[in-house]
Amino acid sequence: MTRATLRAFHRSLRDRRKKLGMSLDVLAVRSGLSRATVVRIVSGKHTSVSILNVAALAEALGVAVELRPTEQGVNLEFTPTAVEDFVEKQAHYQAKRLVGMVQGTMGLEAQALDAATASKLVDKTRRKLANSSWKKLWYE
């Protein structure tokens, strides 16, 4: 990876993380990397980044990474998922989780939701999550 590509990568990760409203701590948890490693990579202070760390950060931020052969060797190409699509996917995941917790509690009280009602509740919760502060979306 050339220095210019590496700088562009660092910049794109930083910008993407900020656009998504994802904290460094959450990014570290989602990527499985230490916070210190995430800070060094995102700030551009980490000059020798392993492909595994690149892939972990990219996946956590909804960015596909592909290796492309070039005349000079191999280059990395980054294709981010549209922010709105990535947020919608995460909002749906969180909504299903929340409704599942509610349904589990209600089930203990013999008041479980039927599938159609649960689906409507998931959709309503997803919309609320996607339209509120995105910072809440990323916590597990």
Backbone hydrogen bonds, N-H to C=O, Kabsch-Sander energy under -0.5 kcal/mol:
donor,donor_aa,acceptor,acceptor_aa,energy
6,L,2,T,-2.6
7,R,3,R,-2.8
8,A,4,A,-2.4
9,F,5,T,-2.4
10,H,6,L,-2.7
11,R,7,R,-2.6
12,S,8,A,-2.7
13,L,9,F,-2.5
14,R,10,H,-2.5
15,D,11,R,-2.8
16,R,12,S,-2.5
17,R,13,L,-2.7
18,K,14,R,-2.2
19,K,15,D,-2.6
20,L,16,R,-2.2
21,G,17,R,-0.7
21,G,18,K,-0.7
22,M,17,R,-2.3
27,L,23,S,-2.4
28,A,24,L,-2.3
29,V,25,D,-2.1
30,R,26,V,-3.1
31,S,27,L,-2.1
32,G,28,A,-1.5
33,L,28,A,-1.1
38,V,34,S,-2.3
39,V,35,R,-2.8
40,R,36,A,-2.4
41,I,37,T,-2.5
42,V,38,V,-3.0
43,S,39,V,-2.2
44,G,40,R,-0.7
44,G,41,I,-0.8
45,K,40,R,-1.5
46,H,40,R,-1.5
47,T,45,K,-0.8
49,V,47,T,-0.6
54,V,50,S,-2.2
55,A,51,I,-2.6
56,A,52,L,-2.3
57,L,53,N,-2.5
58,A,54,V,-2.7
59,E,55,A,-2.6
60,A,56,A,-2.0
61,L,57,L,-1.4
62,G,59,E,-1.2
63,V,58,A,-3.0
64,A,79,T,-2.8
66,E,77,E,-2.5
68,R,66,E,-0.5
68,R,75,N,-3.5
70,T,73,G,-3.8
73,G,70,T,-0.9
75,N,68,R,-3.1
77,E,66,E,-2.9
79,T,64,A,-2.8
81,T,62,G,-3.2
86,F,82,A,-2.6
87,V,83,V,-2.8
88,E,84,E,-2.4
89,K,85,D,-2.3
90,Q,86,F,-2.1
91,A,87,V,-2.9
92,H,88,E,-2.5
93,Y,89,K,-2.1
94,Q,90,Q,-2.7
95,A,91,A,-2.7
96,K,92,H,-2.4
97,R,93,Y,-2.0
98,L,94,Q,-2.8
99,V,95,A,-2.9
100,G,96,K,-2.2
101,M,97,R,-2.0
102,V,98,L,-2.3
103,Q,99,V,-3.2
104,G,100,G,-2.4
105,T,101,M,-2.1
106,M,102,V,-2.8
107,G,103,Q,-2.4
108,L,104,G,-1.4
109,E,105,T,-0.7
109,E,106,M,-0.6
110,A,107,G,-1.7
111,Q,106,M,-2.7
118,A,114,D,-2.5
119,S,115,A,-2.4
120,K,116,A,-2.1
121,L,117,T,-2.4
122,V,118,A,-2.5
123,D,119,S,-2.3
124,K,120,K,-2.5
125,T,121,L,-2.6
126,R,122,V,-2.8
127,R,123,D,-2.3
128,K,124,K,-2.0
129,L,125,T,-2.7
130,A,126,R,-2.8
131,N,127,R,-1.6
132,S,128,K,-0.5
132,S,129,L,-1.0
136,K,133,S,-1.2
137,L,134,W,-1.4
138,W,134,W,-0.7
138,W,135,K,-0.7
139,Y,136,K,-0.6
